[in-house]
Amino acid sequence: MKKLLSLVITLCCIYTMQAQKFGYVNSQQLLVESPEVKAADAQLSTYQSELIAKGETMVKSFEANYKKYVDIVNLGTLSKVEMAQREGDLAKEQQAIQQYEVEVQQKLVTKRETLYKPILDKMKTTLDQIGTEMGYTMIFDSSAGGLLHAVEADDVMPILKQRLGM
């Protein structure tokens, strides 16, 4: 009886393993080759350039104000109160530049997420459709390093790229 039960369990395991179909895709390669990602990166680069230009303007203004302050101090015409006032103004201006740098980083992260989300959602939806239509049990991401072995025939990348119009 134990031998029969063992045989049945073994056969069920073999059948289950044969019934499963696995595929893989390299998501990093897909992102690099995607025209939509390239367009999003171009938009992000343009946006970044605009933000940096504003920051550079702020820095130039600070430098000009600092130079004016140094020139006036060298003339010796400012009282200690006036010097403290101008130094306070310069410190505020410098803080504003530092805050803007942080703000730029936050804006870039937000913009990148906004641009990439529809692209990634489209890829995920398409991949889910391929998995369902072609009977894949699982499709792994080979770029994440979580895949130890894959049969080349199960590479879903060509189908995914075709469906995405790449």
Residue frames as a rotation matrix with the C-alpha (Angstrom) as fourth column:
MET 1
0.568 0.823 0.000 0.00
0.823 -0.568 0.000 0.00
0.000 0.000 -1.000 0.00
LYS 2
0.443 -0.491 -0.750 2.86
0.136 -0.790 0.598 2.40
-0.886 -0.367 -0.284 0.86
LYS 3
-0.632 -0.706 0.319 4.54
0.388 0.068 0.919 1.62
-0.671 0.704 0.231 -2.45
LEU 4
-0.155 0.676 0.720 1.32
0.975 -0.014 0.223 2.32
0.160 0.737 -0.657 -4.35
LEU 5
0.790 0.431 -0.436 0.80
0.541 -0.825 0.164 5.61
-0.289 -0.365 -0.885 -2.48
SER 6
0.030 -0.887 -0.461 4.42
0.106 -0.456 0.884 6.59
-0.994 -0.075 0.081 -3.13
LEU 7
-0.658 -0.229 0.718 4.03
0.683 0.221 0.696 5.78
-0.318 0.948 0.011 -6.82
VAL 8
0.328 0.867 0.376 0.82
0.930 -0.366 0.032 7.83
0.165 0.340 -0.926 -7.09
ILE 9
0.715 -0.116 -0.689 2.48
0.255 -0.875 0.412 10.83
-0.651 -0.470 -0.596 -5.37
THR 10
-0.379 -0.925 -0.017 5.52
0.223 -0.109 0.969 10.56
-0.898 0.363 0.247 -7.64
LEU 11
-0.471 0.269 0.840 3.35
0.882 0.157 0.444 10.39
-0.013 0.950 -0.311 -10.77
CYS 12
0.666 0.741 -0.085 1.29
0.744 -0.668 0.013 13.36
-0.047 -0.072 -0.996 -9.60
CYS 13
0.382 -0.611 -0.693 4.47
0.102 -0.718 0.689 15.37
-0.919 -0.334 -0.212 -9.00
ILE 14
-0.662 -0.635 0.398 5.85
0.428 0.116 0.897 14.46
-0.616 0.764 0.195 -12.42
TYR 15
-0.082 0.726 0.683 2.55
0.983 -0.052 0.173 15.34
0.162 0.686 -0.709 -14.10
THR 16
0.772 0.377 -0.512 2.32
0.518 -0.839 0.164 18.63
-0.367 -0.392 -0.843 -12.22
MET 17
-0.039 -0.878 -0.477 5.88
0.084 -0.479 0.874 19.55
-0.996 -0.006 0.093 -13.17
GLN 18
-0.724 -0.218 0.654 5.22
0.623 0.199 0.756 18.73
-0.295 0.955 -0.008 -16.83
ALA 19
0.214 0.917 0.336 1.99
0.972 -0.235 0.022 20.70
0.099 0.322 -0.942 -16.86
GLN 20
0.583 -0.044 -0.811 3.70
0.322 -0.904 0.281 23.89
-0.746 -0.425 -0.513 -15.75
LYS 21
0.372 -0.450 0.812 5.16
0.855 -0.174 -0.489 26.23
0.361 0.876 0.320 -18.33
PHE 22
0.405 -0.347 -0.846 7.70
0.509 -0.683 0.524 28.86
-0.759 -0.643 -0.101 -17.41
GLY 23
0.541 -0.284 0.792 9.00
0.696 -0.378 -0.611 31.80
0.472 0.881 -0.007 -19.42
TYR 24
0.074 -0.549 -0.832 11.37
0.761 -0.508 0.403 34.65
-0.644 -0.664 0.380 -18.87
VAL 25
0.687 0.078 0.723 11.99
0.555 -0.698 -0.452 38.16
0.469 0.712 -0.523 -20.07
ASN 26
-0.396 -0.840 -0.370 14.80
0.918 -0.361 -0.165 40.65
0.005 -0.405 0.914 -19.54
SER 27
0.616 0.768 -0.176 12.97
0.775 -0.631 -0.040 43.75
-0.142 -0.112 -0.984 -18.31
GLN 28
0.162 -0.633 -0.757 16.11
0.146 -0.743 0.653 45.92
-0.976 -0.216 -0.028 -18.31
GLN 29
-0.813 -0.447 0.373 16.74
0.385 0.068 0.920 45.15
-0.437 0.892 0.117 -21.98
LEU 30
-0.072 0.888 0.454 13.08
0.988 0.001 0.155 45.81
0.138 0.460 -0.877 -22.74
LEU 31
0.653 0.318 -0.687 13.23
0.521 -0.847 0.103 49.22
-0.549 -0.425 -0.719 -21.06
VAL 32
-0.277 -0.855 -0.438 16.46
0.079 -0.474 0.877 50.16
-0.958 0.208 0.199 -22.85
GLU 33
-0.883 -0.110 0.456 15.01
0.430 0.202 0.880 49.24
-0.189 0.973 -0.131 -26.24
SER 34
0.008 1.000 0.001 11.55
0.943 -0.007 -0.331 50.74
-0.331 0.004 -0.944 -25.70
PRO 35
-0.515 -0.139 0.846 10.82
0.585 -0.779 0.228 53.83
0.627 0.612 0.482 -27.83
GLU 36
0.568 0.787 0.241 8.27
0.296 -0.469 0.832 54.95
0.768 -0.401 -0.499 -25.23
VAL 37
0.647 -0.428 -0.631 10.94
0.694 -0.013 0.720 54.88
-0.316 -0.904 0.289 -22.51
LYS 38
-0.443 -0.838 0.317 13.33
0.895 -0.393 0.213 56.78
-0.054 0.378 0.924 -24.77
ALA 39
-0.139 0.489 0.861 10.65
0.383 -0.776 0.502 59.43
0.913 0.399 -0.079 -25.34
ALA 40
0.860 0.450 -0.243 9.95
0.362 -0.202 0.910 59.62
0.360 -0.870 -0.336 -21.59
ASP 41
0.220 -0.871 -0.440 13.67
0.887 -0.010 0.462 59.99
-0.406 -0.492 0.770 -20.90
ALA 42
-0.534 -0.370 0.760 13.87
0.720 -0.671 0.180 62.82
0.443 0.643 0.625 -23.44
GLN 43
0.382 0.757 0.530 10.95
0.208 -0.629 0.749 64.59
0.901 -0.175 -0.398 -21.74
LEU 44
0.828 -0.113 -0.549 12.58
0.558 0.078 0.826 64.06
-0.050 -0.990 0.128 -18.36
SER 45
-0.201 -0.979 0.033 15.87
0.965 -0.192 0.181 65.45
-0.171 0.068 0.983 -19.64
THR 46
-0.323 0.182 0.929 14.15
0.445 -0.837 0.318 68.56
0.836 0.516 0.189 -21.01
TYR 47
0.745 0.664 0.059 12.31
0.200 -0.307 0.930 69.06
0.636 -0.682 -0.362 -17.72
GLN 48
0.528 -0.643 -0.555 15.55
0.806 0.173 0.566 68.61
-0.268 -0.746 0.610 -15.78
SER 49
-0.445 -0.722 0.530 17.30
0.857 -0.515 0.018 71.19
0.260 0.462 0.848 -17.99
GLU 50
0.122 0.595 0.794 14.54
0.198 -0.799 0.568 73.72
0.973 0.088 -0.215 -17.27
LEU 51
0.927 0.239 -0.288 14.81
0.301 -0.017 0.954 73.15
0.223 -0.971 -0.088 -13.53
ILE 52
0.169 -0.955 -0.244 18.60
0.946 0.087 0.312 73.41
-0.276 -0.284 0.918 -13.61
ALA 53
-0.320 -0.253 0.913 18.43
0.648 -0.762 0.016 76.65
0.691 0.596 0.408 -15.60
LYS 54
0.636 0.605 0.479 16.29
0.016 -0.631 0.775 78.21
0.771 -0.486 -0.411 -12.87
GLY 55
0.833 -0.376 -0.407 18.77
0.518 0.266 0.813 77.01
-0.197 -0.888 0.416 -10.24
GLU 56
-0.163 -0.935 0.314 21.68
0.985 -0.171 0.003 78.45
0.051 0.309 0.950 -12.17
THR 57
0.027 0.276 0.961 19.88
0.290 -0.922 0.257 81.79
0.957 0.272 -0.105 -12.33
MET 58
0.942 0.335 -0.009 19.44
0.081 -0.201 0.976 81.70
0.325 -0.921 -0.217 -8.55
VAL 59
0.452 -0.853 -0.262 23.15
0.824 0.286 0.489 80.94
-0.342 -0.437 0.832 -8.08
LYS 60
-0.296 -0.562 0.772 24.23
0.816 -0.570 -0.103 83.76
0.497 0.600 0.627 -10.42
SER 61
0.446 0.542 0.712 21.99
0.046 -0.808 0.587 86.19
0.894 -0.229 -0.386 -8.54
PHE 62
0.946 -0.136 -0.296 23.49
0.315 0.151 0.937 85.06
-0.083 -0.979 0.185 -5.23
GLU 63
0.082 -0.991 0.101 27.03
0.985 0.096 0.144 85.44
-0.152 0.088 0.984 -6.57
ALA 64
-0.168 -0.087 0.982 26.28
0.515 -0.857 0.012 88.94
0.841 0.507 0.189 -7.85
ASN 65
0.760 0.519 0.390 24.73
-0.076 -0.526 0.847 89.96
0.645 -0.674 -0.361 -4.52
TYR 66
0.759 -0.551 -0.347 27.66
0.594 0.368 0.716 88.49
-0.267 -0.749 0.606 -2.62
LYS 67
-0.182 -0.848 0.498 30.15
0.952 -0.279 -0.127 90.37
0.247 0.451 0.858 -4.83
LYS 68
0.172 0.328 0.929 28.25
0.146 -0.941 0.305 93.62
0.974 0.084 -0.210 -4.23
TYR 69
0.972 0.225 -0.070 28.34
0.083 -0.049 0.995 92.96
0.221 -0.973 -0.066 -0.50
VAL 70
0.381 -0.908 -0.172 32.08
0.884 0.303 0.357 92.27
-0.272 -0.288 0.918 -0.50
ASP 71
-0.240 -0.455 0.857 32.75
0.728 -0.669 -0.151 95.42
0.642 0.588 0.492 -2.55
ILE 72
0.487 0.497 0.718 30.71
-0.091 -0.789 0.608 97.57
0.869 -0.361 -0.339 -0.13
VAL 73
0.936 -0.193 -0.293 32.39
0.339 0.284 0.897 95.96
-0.090 -0.939 0.331 2.91
ASN 74
0.065 -0.983 0.169 35.80
0.998 0.064 -0.012 96.70
0.001 0.170 0.986 1.40
LEU 75
-0.066 -0.024 0.997 34.83
0.330 -0.944 -0.001 100.38
0.942 0.329 0.071 1.07
GLY 76
-0.747 -0.250 -0.616 34.10
0.635 0.006 -0.773 100.42
0.197 -0.968 0.155 4.80
THR 77
-0.786 0.473 0.397 30.84
-0.388 -0.878 0.279 102.35
0.481 0.065 0.875 4.47
LEU 78
0.142 0.886 -0.442 28.55
-0.033 0.450 0.892 99.84
0.989 -0.112 0.093 6.18
SER 79
-0.090 -0.067 0.994 27.73
-0.977 -0.190 -0.102 99.86
0.195 -0.980 -0.048 9.87
LYS 80
-0.941 -0.280 0.190 27.74
-0.325 0.904 -0.276 96.57
-0.094 -0.321 -0.942 11.79
VAL 81
-0.214 0.946 0.245 23.95
-0.175 0.210 -0.962 96.53
-0.961 -0.249 0.120 11.78
GLU 82
0.462 0.358 -0.812 23.84
-0.819 -0.179 -0.545 96.98
-0.341 0.916 0.210 7.99
MET 83
-0.493 -0.716 -0.495 26.48
-0.822 0.570 -0.006 94.26
0.286 0.404 -0.869 7.54
ALA 84
-0.834 0.234 0.499 24.49
-0.137 0.789 -0.599 91.86
-0.534 -0.568 -0.626 9.70
GLN 85
0.194 0.963 -0.190 21.33
-0.415 -0.095 -0.905 92.67
-0.889 0.254 0.381 7.72
ARG 86
0.314 -0.129 -0.941 23.00
-0.948 0.008 -0.318 91.99
0.048 0.992 -0.120 4.36
GLU 87
-0.783 -0.617 -0.074 24.67
-0.604 0.784 -0.144 88.83
0.147 -0.068 -0.987 5.65
GLY 88
-0.484 0.713 0.507 21.26
-0.146 0.505 -0.851 87.63
-0.863 -0.486 -0.141 6.81
ASP 89
0.472 0.659 -0.585 19.82
-0.665 -0.170 -0.727 88.34
-0.579 0.733 0.358 3.38
LEU 90
-0.136 -0.626 -0.768 22.66
-0.935 0.338 -0.110 86.42
0.328 0.703 -0.631 1.73
ALA 91
-0.892 -0.174 0.417 22.15
-0.358 0.835 -0.417 83.49
-0.276 -0.522 -0.807 4.11
LYS 92
0.011 0.979 0.204 18.44
-0.271 0.199 -0.942 83.40
-0.963 -0.045 0.267 3.24
GLU 93
0.456 0.087 -0.886 19.28
-0.879 -0.108 -0.464 83.47
-0.136 0.990 0.027 -0.44
GLN 94
-0.581 -0.751 -0.314 21.73
-0.763 0.637 -0.112 80.60
0.284 0.174 -0.943 0.04
GLN 95
-0.685 0.419 0.597 19.12
-0.191 0.687 -0.701 78.58
-0.703 -0.594 -0.390 1.96
ALA 96
0.379 0.860 -0.342 16.63
-0.562 -0.080 -0.823 79.16
-0.735 0.504 0.453 -0.84
ILE 97
0.051 -0.457 -0.888 19.14
-0.955 0.237 -0.176 77.71
0.291 0.857 -0.425 -3.31
GLN 98
-0.897 -0.413 0.157 19.67
-0.442 0.831 -0.336 74.65
0.008 -0.371 -0.928 -1.11
GLN 99
-0.283 0.884 0.372 15.92
-0.206 0.323 -0.924 74.15
-0.937 -0.338 0.091 -0.71
TYR 100
0.439 0.427 -0.790 15.51
-0.829 -0.146 -0.540 74.45
-0.346 0.892 0.290 -4.46
GLU 101
-0.499 -0.694 -0.519 18.10
-0.814 0.581 0.007 71.72
0.297 0.426 -0.855 -5.02
VAL 102
-0.857 0.262 0.443 16.08
-0.079 0.783 -0.617 69.37
-0.508 -0.564 -0.651 -2.80
GLU 103
0.118 0.968 -0.222 12.88
-0.362 -0.166 -0.917 70.43
-0.925 0.189 0.330 -4.56
VAL 104
0.043 -0.186 -0.982 14.45
-0.999 0.001 -0.044 69.70
0.009 0.982 -0.186 -7.97
GLN 105
-0.902 -0.422 -0.094 15.32
-0.417 0.906 -0.064 66.16
0.112 -0.019 -0.994 -6.90
GLN 106
-0.557 0.772 0.304 11.78
0.073 0.411 -0.909 65.57
-0.827 -0.485 -0.285 -5.65
LYS 107
0.276 0.675 -0.684 10.25
-0.647 -0.396 -0.652 67.00
-0.711 0.623 0.327 -8.81
LEU 108
-0.321 -0.482 -0.815 12.46
-0.929 0.328 0.172 64.80
0.185 0.812 -0.553 -10.99
VAL 109
-0.972 0.006 0.235 11.47
-0.076 0.938 -0.338 61.66
-0.222 -0.347 -0.911 -9.08
THR 110
-0.180 0.984 -0.006 7.79
-0.021 -0.010 -1.000 62.58
-0.983 -0.180 0.022 -9.34
LYS 111
0.228 0.220 -0.949 8.06
-0.881 -0.367 -0.297 63.40
-0.414 0.904 0.110 -13.05
ARG 112
-0.706 -0.561 -0.433 9.91
-0.687 0.691 0.225 60.14
0.173 0.457 -0.873 -13.76
GLU 113
-0.813 0.467 0.348 7.24
0.160 0.753 -0.638 58.13
-0.561 -0.463 -0.687 -11.94
THR 114
0.117 0.901 -0.417 4.50
-0.295 -0.370 -0.881 59.98
-0.948 0.226 0.223 -13.82
LEU 115
0.067 -0.167 -0.984 6.14
-0.992 -0.121 -0.047 59.34
-0.111 0.979 -0.174 -17.20
TYR 116
-0.796 -0.529 -0.293 7.08
-0.562 0.826 0.035 55.71
0.224 0.192 -0.955 -16.54
LYS 117
-0.562 0.586 0.584 3.88
-0.356 0.465 -0.810 54.48
-0.746 -0.663 -0.053 -14.84
PRO 118
0.503 0.819 -0.275 1.73
-0.652 0.150 -0.743 54.18
-0.568 0.554 0.609 -17.99
ILE 119
0.087 -0.561 -0.823 4.61
-0.880 0.344 -0.327 52.50
0.467 0.753 -0.464 -19.85
LEU 120
-0.868 -0.459 0.191 5.22
-0.487 0.710 -0.508 49.98
0.097 -0.534 -0.840 -17.09
ASP 121
-0.224 0.880 0.420 1.48
-0.467 0.281 -0.839 49.36
-0.855 -0.384 0.348 -16.68
LYS 122
0.532 0.393 -0.750 1.18
-0.839 0.123 -0.531 48.68
-0.116 0.911 0.395 -20.42
MET 123
-0.337 -0.750 -0.568 4.11
-0.738 0.586 -0.336 46.26
0.585 0.306 -0.751 -20.33
LYS 124
-0.841 0.058 0.538 2.67
-0.410 0.580 -0.704 44.46
-0.353 -0.813 -0.464 -17.27
THR 125
0.175 0.984 0.047 -0.76
-0.602 0.145 -0.785 44.16
-0.779 0.109 0.617 -18.86
THR 126
0.425 -0.085 -0.901 0.73
-0.864 0.259 -0.432 42.86
0.270 0.962 0.036 -22.11
LEU 127
-0.665 -0.733 -0.145 2.90
-0.621 0.650 -0.439 40.38
0.416 -0.202 -0.887 -20.23
ASP 128
-0.545 0.567 0.617 -0.12
-0.435 0.438 -0.787 39.15
-0.717 -0.697 0.008 -18.27
GLN 129
0.501 0.747 -0.437 -2.02
-0.751 0.124 -0.648 38.66
-0.430 0.653 0.623 -21.55
ILE 130
0.017 -0.593 -0.805 0.88
-0.807 0.468 -0.361 36.69
0.591 0.656 -0.470 -23.04
GLY 131
-0.849 -0.370 0.378 1.12
-0.529 0.609 -0.591 34.55
-0.012 -0.701 -0.713 -19.91
THR 132
-0.156 0.891 0.427 -2.59
-0.463 0.316 -0.828 33.76
-0.873 -0.327 0.363 -19.97
GLU 133
0.584 0.436 -0.685 -2.89
-0.784 0.085 -0.615 33.21
-0.210 0.896 0.391 -23.73
MET 134
0.121 -0.653 -0.747 0.19
-0.692 0.484 -0.535 31.01
0.712 0.582 -0.394 -24.00
GLY 135
0.813 0.385 -0.436 -0.37
-0.025 0.772 0.635 29.04
0.581 -0.506 0.637 -20.81
TYR 136
-0.300 -0.954 0.028 2.69
-0.010 -0.027 -1.000 30.17
0.954 -0.300 -0.002 -18.86
THR 137
0.445 0.344 -0.827 2.59
0.791 0.282 0.543 29.29
0.420 -0.896 -0.147 -15.19
MET 138
0.596 -0.344 -0.725 5.28
0.343 -0.707 0.618 31.86
-0.726 -0.617 -0.304 -14.44
ILE 139
0.616 -0.525 0.587 7.38
0.510 -0.302 -0.805 34.31
0.601 0.795 0.082 -16.39
PHE 140
0.450 -0.555 -0.700 10.57
0.774 -0.150 0.616 35.38
-0.446 -0.819 0.362 -14.66
ASP 141
0.960 -0.276 -0.039 12.59
-0.269 -0.884 -0.382 38.54
0.071 0.377 -0.923 -15.01
SER 142
0.650 -0.754 -0.097 16.07
0.723 0.652 -0.227 37.37
0.234 0.077 0.969 -16.00
SER 143
0.075 -0.649 0.757 17.59
0.135 -0.745 -0.653 40.83
0.988 0.152 0.032 -15.40
ALA 144
0.604 0.234 0.762 16.79
-0.654 -0.401 0.642 40.67
0.455 -0.886 -0.089 -11.69
GLY 145
-0.460 -0.888 -0.021 19.19
-0.745 0.399 -0.535 37.78
0.483 -0.230 -0.845 -11.17
GLY 146
-0.118 0.513 0.850 16.45
-0.829 0.421 -0.369 35.48
-0.547 -0.748 0.376 -9.91
LEU 147
0.875 0.432 -0.219 16.74
-0.474 0.666 -0.576 32.99
-0.103 0.607 0.788 -12.74
LEU 148
0.087 -0.882 0.463 19.29
-0.491 0.366 0.791 30.22
-0.867 -0.296 -0.401 -12.68
HIS 149
-0.825 -0.309 0.473 18.34
0.208 0.613 0.762 28.35
-0.526 0.727 -0.441 -15.85
ALA 150
0.160 0.895 -0.417 16.10
-0.410 -0.324 -0.853 29.01
-0.898 0.307 0.315 -18.80
VAL 151
-0.174 -0.095 0.980 15.37
0.767 0.611 0.196 27.25
-0.617 0.786 -0.034 -22.04
GLU 152
-0.905 -0.275 -0.326 15.84
0.044 -0.820 0.570 29.74
-0.424 0.502 0.754 -24.90
ALA 153
-0.695 0.689 0.205 12.51
0.455 0.202 0.867 28.63
0.556 0.696 -0.454 -26.40
ASP 154
0.161 0.802 -0.575 10.71
0.978 -0.051 0.203 30.12
0.134 -0.595 -0.793 -23.37
ASP 155
-0.792 -0.433 -0.429 12.09
0.469 -0.883 0.025 33.64
-0.389 -0.182 0.903 -23.89
VAL 156
0.196 0.978 0.065 8.95
0.900 -0.154 -0.407 35.76
-0.389 0.138 -0.911 -24.06
MET 157
-0.282 -0.411 -0.867 10.89
0.189 -0.910 0.370 38.91
-0.941 -0.060 0.334 -25.05
PRO 158
-0.985 -0.125 0.123 10.30
0.144 -0.180 0.973 38.66
-0.099 0.976 0.195 -28.85
ILE 159
-0.281 0.955 0.095 6.54
0.857 0.206 0.472 38.22
0.431 0.214 -0.876 -28.39
LEU 160
0.250 0.337 -0.908 6.36
0.802 -0.597 -0.001 41.05
-0.542 -0.728 -0.419 -25.85
LYS 161
-0.592 -0.541 -0.597 8.35
0.108 -0.788 0.606 43.41
-0.799 0.295 0.525 -28.11
GLN 162
-0.879 0.322 0.352 6.14
0.402 0.103 0.910 42.54
0.257 0.941 -0.220 -31.09
ARG 163
0.043 0.978 -0.206 2.96
0.959 0.017 0.282 43.21
0.279 -0.210 -0.937 -29.13
LEU 164
0.250 -0.025 -0.968 4.36
0.575 -0.800 0.169 46.50
-0.779 -0.599 -0.186 -27.85
GLY 165
0.959 0.178 0.220 5.20
0.278 -0.443 -0.852 47.51
-0.054 0.879 -0.474 -31.43
MET 166
0.492 -0.852 -0.176 8.95
-0.532 -0.455 0.714 47.49
-0.689 -0.258 -0.677 -30.94
